[in-house]
Amino acid sequence: MKNVKKIAVIVVLTLLLTTGCTKSFKDETSNKVYTSNILCKPTDKETIKIYEENKIEIDKLPECKNLKANSGGYEGLWTNIFVKPLAFIIVKIGLLLKNYGYSIILLGILLRLLVFPLSKKTMDMSENMKKANPELQALEKKYAGRNDQESMMQKSQEMMLIYKKYNIKPASGCLVSLIQLPLFFAFLEAIQRIPVILEETTFGLYLGTTPSQALASGKWWYLIVVALIAVTTYFSMSNVNNSSALPDQAKQTKMMSIFMVVFITIMSMSLNIGIGLYWIATSAFAVGQNYLIKRKSNN
């Protein structure tokens, strides 16, 4: 019960903190959407002209290379604690690596390393659930067809004893996902509010372009990013498919995972390549991480 309450608090805080703070406008000439509350000046002459034509004041903004973690003053808890510091780190690492795409990839992996203890705990929980599988299935057979209140209470008590025996805490397995959610939104907003990132290319791909925009221009190779997002998301979630001990639960979990993969893949068509690189890097890292944890636990 305590774990459920903790998770409920985290969910509420996540919903409160991840309210979108990015403001945008549509340029009528180019028919493109731009972020109006950028944190630093763009360097592309055409982009600067578009901001000026749309009466967006950028003269007082610092150059992106001089961006600070508190540039622009206080804009609210979410922006000042998450978005601005993250934007500052992306810029500084990008200047060091001479490429903002590499910066996004490296920082995404570093953040993934920070939550490694929670990831390991989730994977250990999955492995413990597999070990408890025979006893849980036997419990289901024992109480099959017995739907009276007393039987259901006894079944629940015996299930909790099995969980305790194998150190299974189902609710705590959601912590990694709940942490990843605000990180994703922070990355998305930070990238959108740093114009120099969107002006750059990595692996020959413009970071500010979305796959749908590229496809409309005949640049089909941008779909490689979408394919990689689908593949890495699928394999990063594969351990979840096997974490449910009971057949019905396992089937439901698998269906939910497939739905999430399809949903994320479709959504990635409208996200810029910069955030796509972040998603691919973190998901691929999770796949390798899960493999190593499984291999170590089996030895």
C-alpha positions, 0 to 999 in steps of 0.5 A: 500500500505504501508503494502505491501511495508513493507512486501516486504522488510521483504520478501527480507530481509528474503531471503537474511538472510536465505541463508544456512551457514551449510557445510556438508560432507558425510562419505563414511564408514557410508554413513551418512552426517555430518556438517563440520563447527560445533561450538563445539567439539563432545563427541561421540568417533565414531563421533570424529573418523569420523571427524578426518578421513575426515580431519575436524579440531576440536581440536581448537573448544571449548567443547559444554558446554563452547560454547559462543555466539561469538565462532569461530569469525565473520561468517556473519550477519545471523550466528552471529545475529541469529544462534550462539546466538540461539545455545548458548541459546539452549546449556545453557538451555539444560545444565540447564534442563540436556536434549537438547531436552527439551531445544529445546521445551522450547525455541521454546515455549518462542520464540512463546510467544515473537511473541504473539502480532502479533499472536493475531493480526492475529487471531483478523483479522480472527475474524473480517473477519468473521464479515465482511462476510455478507457485503462482500458477499452482495458486491459480489452479487451487482457487479456480472457480472459487469466487466467494469473498473468503476464498478471494481473501485467502488467495490474496494472502497466499499470493502476498506470501509468494511475493514476499518469498521471492522479494517481488514488489510489483508497484516499484517496477513502475518507478523507471517509467515514471522517471523517464517520462519527465526526462523525455519531456525535459529533453523535448522542450530543451531541444525545441528552445535551443535554435542552434540544435535545430539548425545542425545536422548529425549523421547527415540528418537535420536535427530540427526536421521531423520525419513527416516533414522530410518525407513530404520533401522526398527525403525518405531516408529520414524514415530510418530514424523511425524504424530505429525508434520502433526496433529499439523500443520493442526490444527495450520493452521485451523484458516487460512482456516476460515479467508476468507470471500468469498467462492472462497477465502475460498476454495483456502485458504483451498486447500493451507493449505492442500498442506502446511500440506502435503508438511511439512509432507513429508519434515519432513521425511528428517529433524532430530528429534531435529527440529521435536520437535521444530516444534511440540512444536511451532505448538501445542502451536499455537493451544492452543493459537488460541483456547484461543484467539477465546474463549476470543473474543467470550465471 
